[in-house]
Amino acid sequence: MANDRKLEILGYAAEHGQFSVADLKDEFGFPHTTAHEYCRDLATAGLLHREQGKPAVYSPVDFDIRLSLDAISTAVAAESETVDYMLAEYDDEIIEEVIEIWERVEADDLTYREASATLDMAHADFLRLAAELDLFDQ
């Protein structure tokens, strides 16, 4: 659950049952490649079921989430360390670089994967930093 958009997709799935990537584009304005990637990730994680066909149809899967206080504490600590980690792992300009390239992502010039590759960042790190900077909510 690298970002809030995946949670939005799960909420949409719970409310609507079956849907396609095109439905997500219409509902949330996601670029096609982004919506497809998120659905694929959620299906791989076992949170959505993908029915074969063109176009693919997704549906929600029942699941339980169990968190301990230790797991919550660890997640909160990890989130607060995100920016420090990124600065140490990449460089002091990485935040500005991510914000700059985000304009190209929002303009559909780059996918998230292309943007992270352009910055020589691990894709998960790019998504994690974008989430920390609230770029998905713009």
C-alpha positions as CSV (number, residue, x, y, z in Angstrom):
1,M,0.0,0.0,0.0
2,A,2.6,2.5,-1.2
3,N,0.1,5.3,-1.5
4,D,-3.5,6.4,-0.9
5,R,-4.5,5.8,-4.5
6,K,-4.4,2.1,-4.0
7,L,-6.6,2.5,-1.0
8,E,-9.0,4.5,-3.1
9,I,-9.1,1.7,-5.6
10,L,-9.9,-0.9,-2.9
11,G,-12.7,1.4,-1.7
12,Y,-14.0,1.7,-5.2
13,A,-13.9,-2.1,-5.6
14,A,-15.8,-2.6,-2.4
15,E,-18.5,-0.1,-3.5
16,H,-18.8,-1.1,-7.1
17,G,-17.8,-4.8,-7.3
18,Q,-16.5,-5.5,-10.8
19,F,-14.6,-2.7,-12.6
20,S,-12.1,-2.1,-15.4
21,V,-9.0,0.1,-15.6
22,A,-11.1,2.5,-17.8
23,D,-13.6,2.8,-14.9
24,L,-10.8,4.0,-12.6
25,K,-9.6,6.5,-15.3
26,D,-13.1,7.9,-15.4
27,E,-13.6,8.0,-11.6
28,F,-10.2,9.2,-10.4
29,G,-8.5,10.6,-13.5
30,F,-5.6,8.2,-13.2
31,P,-3.4,7.7,-16.3
32,H,-4.2,4.3,-17.9
33,T,-0.7,2.9,-17.1
34,T,-0.9,4.0,-13.5
35,A,-4.4,2.5,-13.0
36,H,-3.2,-0.7,-14.7
37,E,-0.1,-0.9,-12.5
38,Y,-2.0,-0.3,-9.3
39,C,-4.6,-3.0,-10.2
40,R,-1.9,-5.4,-11.0
41,D,-0.1,-4.7,-7.7
42,L,-3.3,-5.2,-5.8
43,A,-4.1,-8.4,-7.6
44,T,-0.6,-9.7,-7.0
45,A,-1.0,-8.9,-3.3
46,G,-4.3,-10.9,-3.3
47,L,-6.5,-7.9,-2.6
48,L,-8.2,-7.9,-6.0
49,H,-9.2,-10.7,-8.3
50,R,-8.4,-10.3,-12.0
51,E,-10.6,-12.0,-14.6
52,Q,-8.9,-12.7,-17.9
53,G,-10.2,-11.0,-20.9
54,K,-10.0,-7.8,-22.9
55,P,-10.4,-5.6,-21.0
56,A,-9.4,-7.2,-17.8
57,V,-12.1,-7.0,-15.1
58,Y,-11.2,-6.7,-11.4
59,S,-13.3,-7.5,-8.4
60,P,-12.7,-7.2,-4.6
61,V,-11.4,-10.1,-2.5
62,D,-12.4,-10.4,1.1
63,F,-9.4,-10.1,3.5
64,D,-8.7,-9.3,7.1
65,I,-6.0,-6.9,8.3
66,R,-4.5,-7.5,11.7
67,L,-2.2,-5.0,13.2
68,S,-0.4,-5.1,16.6
69,L,0.6,-2.0,18.4
70,D,4.2,-2.9,17.6
71,A,3.4,-3.0,13.9
72,I,1.6,0.4,14.0
73,S,4.5,1.9,16.0
74,T,7.0,0.5,13.5
75,A,5.0,1.9,10.5
76,V,4.8,5.4,12.1
77,A,8.6,5.4,12.9
78,A,9.4,4.3,9.3
79,E,7.2,7.0,7.8
80,S,8.9,9.7,9.9
81,E,12.3,8.4,8.7
82,T,11.4,8.5,5.0
83,V,12.8,11.9,4.2
84,D,16.0,11.3,6.2
85,Y,16.5,8.0,4.4
86,M,16.0,9.6,1.0
87,L,18.4,12.4,1.7
88,A,21.1,9.9,2.9
89,E,20.4,7.4,0.1
90,Y,20.3,9.8,-2.8
91,D,21.4,13.4,-2.3
92,D,20.3,16.7,-0.8
93,E,18.5,17.7,-4.0
94,I,16.4,14.6,-4.3
95,I,13.2,16.2,-2.9
96,E,13.4,19.1,-5.3
97,E,14.1,16.7,-8.2
98,V,11.1,14.6,-7.3
99,I,8.9,17.6,-7.1
100,E,10.2,18.9,-10.4
101,I,9.7,15.6,-12.3
102,W,6.3,15.2,-10.7
103,E,5.0,17.9,-13.1
104,R,5.9,15.6,-16.0
105,V,4.2,12.7,-14.3
106,E,1.0,14.7,-13.7
107,A,1.1,15.9,-17.4
108,D,1.2,12.2,-18.4
109,D,4.6,12.7,-20.0
110,L,6.2,10.1,-17.7
111,T,4.9,7.1,-15.8
112,Y,6.0,6.6,-12.2
113,R,8.4,4.0,-13.3
114,E,9.9,6.2,-16.0
115,A,10.2,9.1,-13.5
116,S,12.0,7.0,-10.9
117,A,14.3,5.6,-13.6
118,T,15.1,9.2,-14.8
119,L,16.1,10.1,-11.3
120,D,18.0,6.8,-10.8
121,M,15.8,6.0,-7.8
122,A,14.4,2.7,-6.8
123,H,10.8,2.7,-7.9
124,A,9.5,1.9,-4.4
125,D,11.6,4.8,-3.0
126,F,10.2,7.2,-5.6
127,L,6.6,6.2,-4.7
128,R,7.4,6.4,-1.0
129,L,8.9,9.8,-1.2
130,A,6.0,11.1,-3.4
131,A,3.5,9.8,-0.9
132,E,5.5,11.4,2.0
133,L,5.4,14.8,0.1
134,D,1.7,14.4,-0.5
135,L,2.2,14.6,-4.3
136,F,-0.5,12.1,-5.0
137,D,-3.1,14.4,-3.4
138,Q,-2.4,17.4,-5.7
